[in-house]
Each structure stands twice: as structure tokens, then as C-alpha cells.
Amino acid sequence: MGRQREPIVKLSRREGVNLAETPKVQKYMERRPYPPGQHGQRRGRKISDYGVRLREKQKLRRLYNMSEKQFRTLFDDAVRQQGATGAVFLQLLESRLDNVVFRLGIAHTRRQGRQFVSHKHITVNGKPVDVPSFRVKPGDEIAVATKSRTNDVIKANVEARRRGRISPWLEFDAESLKGRFQRLPAREDLTVPVNELQVIEYYSR
């Protein structure tokens, strides 16, 4: 299973980044800017090179809400493709349907995006898709299914996202609840708080 069942705030504090990318989690982390647990506030602890790479890998995996098996399989796929492995890996992560649903503003978080896809609220090129890991390709149309367009949660998410900017490799029409994956994102388009080179080194050890 790819679902992470631990509270997102706890995971975010453990990794030191806002994994949900929401203001609510950010405020909580600012109040408690240290890892959870009775030893969370212990300072001066030295982390090995392996530990640094492990934390970067865990941070990226949890950011995209994936199991270790899913994550490693996608990494191996990135290694086989042409181009810089780190950039290709991030492109594959961004191409997952649950992530695209989140980036479009249909879902509030990636976890919610996963749920919407699994519950058949989303279509790709007019066909329902219920696999969160489905890989979206440039030119694909992603839309809210007809039966789900009156969903209050989805409508609230879309309305809230109107006030923000959409990712430059995507387009979205809030009225028709349809979007398009225009192209693969370039590395400079992404503000992922992770050093992907450390992740490559972790799996290359």
C-alpha cells in the first residue's frame, strides 16, 4: 500500500518540511520546530552521511505520499531513461495523477488527491481513472467527473486555489473543472525542498 497512515503533522516535523504544503501544517511546525517524541528537542546530535541521504530520500518519498516499493520502482525507471536522473525522477513524480490533481487545485493535499482518484472523481481524456499512480502525459486532459462536479469539497478546493498561481506546466479552467498537463516540468520550475542528488547517492550506495 502507498498510503501513509501517520499524522501528516508528525511526519512533517520529523522531516523538517511542510509535507502537506498547507498553511495549517506550516503554522503548527512554526510553533514546534523540532522532531516529535520525547527526544525531539535534543540538540547537537551528529548525523552520518548515510543518515543525511536517508532523510532526503524519506522527505521526498513522504512529500509525494508513496510507499518505499513504489518510490524505488519509479526511481529505477528514471535511471533507465535519458537525461539527468534527478530531474527525470522529479518529472515522473510530478506526472503521477494524484499529484497532478493536487497541483491543479482540485485536491487540497496529495493525500486527498489520492482519495479523489481512488473514488473515481477524476477522469483523464474523458475516461475515469482510479489508479493514483497513473502516469499523466503531456497533452492529457484531467477533469472532475460529471457526477462529482457538485462535490462541495472539490468546489471549495477550486475556489480557494483561485487566489493562488497554478504551476506553469499546467492549465486549469475553474468553471469547467478541466485542466491540461501541458508539458513535463523543468527542474527550475520545481521548488521541491529536497536535494535529489542525495537521493541518487542513497540508492547508489
Secondary structure by P-SEA (a helix, b strand, c coil): cccccccaaaaaaaacccccccaaaaaaaaacccccccccccccccccaaaaaaaaaaaaaaaacccaaaaaaaaaaaaaccccaaaaaaaaaaacaaaaaaaacccccaaaaaaaaaaccccccccccccccccccccbbbbccccccccaaaaaaaaaacccccccccccccccccccccccccccccccccaaaaaaaaaac
